Amino acid sequence: MPVNAYLIDELRKILGERVSVSPSELYCYSSDASQIRGLPDYVLRPLNTEEVSRIVRLAYENEIPVTVRGAGTGLAGGAVPVKGGFVLDMSGMDRIVELDIDDIQVVVEPGVIQDKLNEVLKPLGFFFPPNPGSSAMCTIGGMIAYNASGMRCVKYGTTRHYVRDLEVVLADGRVIHTGSKMLKSAAGYDLTQLLIGSEGTLGIITQASLKIVPLPKTRKLVMAAFESAEFAGKAVVKTFSSGVVPSACEILDRTSLKVLKRYDPKLVLPSEGDVILFEVDGTENSAQEAAAQVMEVCSGLALSLKLAESEAEMAQIWAARRLVGAAISRLDPTKSRIYVGEDVGVPMKQIPKLLEKVQLISEEFDLPAMKYGHIGDGNLHVALFIDVLKEEEWTRLKAAADKIHRTAIELGGTVSSEHGVGAARGQYMELQWGPAFEVMRVIKKALDPKGILNPGKLGL
Ligand SMILES: Cc1cc2nc3c(=O)[nH]c(=O)nc-3n(C[C@H](O)[C@H](O)[C@H](O)COP(=O)(O)OP(=O)(O)OC[C@H]3O[C@@H](n4cnc5c(N)ncnc54)[C@H](O)[C@@H]3O)c2cc1C
């Protein structure tokens, strides 16, 4: 789109100098953490709801695509303006508007960083549980739009379970509230839940009321290694069916373990096997009891079993788990990890099957694959590697990722458990949802008749 003097003039009336069409700046907004690319025509930096509303009204009148961006840490291209137009950088709307501890909730603007919110809540004895691995960077707006989660969701749920009300700018610039500060309401459609996970395709979130919860008093960590990933998967299923709900349940398969050991041989991890980290929390007594139960369930299946002896040892083990992303490069320096097929999920009892099938796919396409992630909620992160300079390896990679996505759907699961659909997985929406996808199209048409909000996403 050539720069339009009328639009520039109108945008400057709303935002002053917070409008850019400089090519270098446009380039900075042309990607997120995925492989998807798309250049915007205008970068806009609103600071309040009124400005967002006026920008969107202008876009509506002139039929210009609007893509919202939080921190750009998304792994599905959601914040990438694949159809050009306006990019709204929400990072300037980063105020914690209200700490309402009496009602056990907070009101925040969408640009607030997840970790910053928890830093403020910690001294008050509370926390906001959804914790993506990117929590040091990602925004609450991006988390709501993707229904992000992370390690703790196995016990505490996803972002969806913490949102009570959203202030939203609709496609024509109108501003609505979707809920209230109430714990419950039986009056009408639940627009809050509709907006969560809608990836900026139905409205722009300008404020959110979030439930918070008390910090647990104690955490305990059990580390178990198994002779195969299937055995590890079985131990997870048995643990949950025994009645324990861990506060985190993470898998590091043997390849992940190997690269972590290569990265730092001194890491406090088992020497062999496929590893599961079970964390439990609660009071000293309840956490102790739950940890003992996990040890008992795993004892017949595991090669090795260890209860972390101190807070410090537990912190070291979690630090090792967090290194997995960085350590991946040690697998083979000639290959790069590509984020495709990386976020599938299946119902709990299908976990062993998924692990087995992913291994077979990796062998069939002759691609190394690391498997790690939030196995306790059925979510497996598959890391596939290729030499990016070899076109033939890209072809095999795409075919393997396609098979992984289809396998997850066949097992009754999802192509994305937490990273979202964006511009990366839209082709599977029909297959996963069947006729329900048509209902999604109708909703999109009703709320965004001109199709200006984040076009090219969600397979819509
Ligand atoms: C190292 C790493 C680890 C990660 N670990 C996890 C993990 O454990 N769990 C997990 O769930 N994700 C994870 N992610 C993915 C990502 O960080 C999360 O999805 C995060 O919530 C995205 O937030 P963001 O602010 O970066 O959003 P962006 O990437 O900027 O945007 C994400 C989507 O939200 C939309 N959006 C943003 N703000 C708004 C708004 N105000 N109104 C409407 N729509 C909006 C965008 O248009 C886009 O569709 C990880 C990413 C990285 C790089």
The ligand as a Gaussian input file, in Angstrom:
#p B3LYP/6-31G(d) Opt

LIG

0 1
 C       10.942000     -18.827000      24.285000
 C        9.442000     -18.885000      24.163000
 C        8.736000     -19.685000      25.047000
 C        7.341000     -19.751000      24.951000
 N        6.664000     -20.539000      25.843000
 C        5.328000     -20.572000      25.801000
 C        4.597000     -21.372000      26.735000
 O        5.166000     -22.072000      27.586000
 N        3.246000     -21.326000      26.668000
 C        2.581000     -20.557000      25.744000
 O        1.353000     -20.534000      25.761000
 N        3.249000     -19.826000      24.834000
 C        4.591000     -19.806000      24.842000
 N        5.263000     -19.033000      23.931000
 C        4.514000     -18.282000      22.907000
 C        4.196000     -16.799000      23.277000
 O        5.183000     -16.262000      24.099000
 C        2.842000     -16.654000      23.953000
 O        1.829000     -17.054000      23.075000
 C        2.519000     -15.224000      24.426000
 O        1.295000     -15.224000      25.097000
 C        2.460000     -14.197000      23.300000
 O        2.409000     -12.920000      23.889000
 P        2.923000     -11.623000      23.099000
 O        2.686000     -10.451000      23.962000
 O        4.312000     -11.818000      22.635000
 O        1.906000     -11.642000      21.889000
 P        2.123000     -11.406000      20.266000
 O        3.039000     -12.449000      19.774000
 O        2.565000      -9.990000      20.122000
 O        0.668000     -11.589000      19.794000
 C        0.014000     -12.817000      19.930000
 C       -1.397000     -12.747000      19.358000
 O       -2.185000     -11.919000      20.197000
 C       -2.772000     -10.853000      19.449000
 N       -2.808000      -9.714000      20.371000
 C       -1.790000      -9.192000      21.071000
 N       -2.243000      -8.195000      21.845000
 C       -3.576000      -8.099000      21.637000
 C       -4.607000      -7.243000      22.121000
 N       -4.348000      -6.286000      22.997000
 N       -5.867000      -7.420000      21.658000
 C       -6.159000      -8.409000      20.752000
 N       -5.217000      -9.230000      20.257000
 C       -3.946000      -9.075000      20.691000
 C       -1.853000     -10.686000      18.257000
 O       -2.535000     -10.079000      17.165000
 C       -1.482000     -12.122000      17.978000
 O       -2.498000     -12.749000      17.243000
 C        6.666000     -18.979000      23.975000
 C        7.388000     -18.178000      23.093000
 C        8.760000     -18.132000      23.177000
 C        9.511000     -17.249000      22.218000

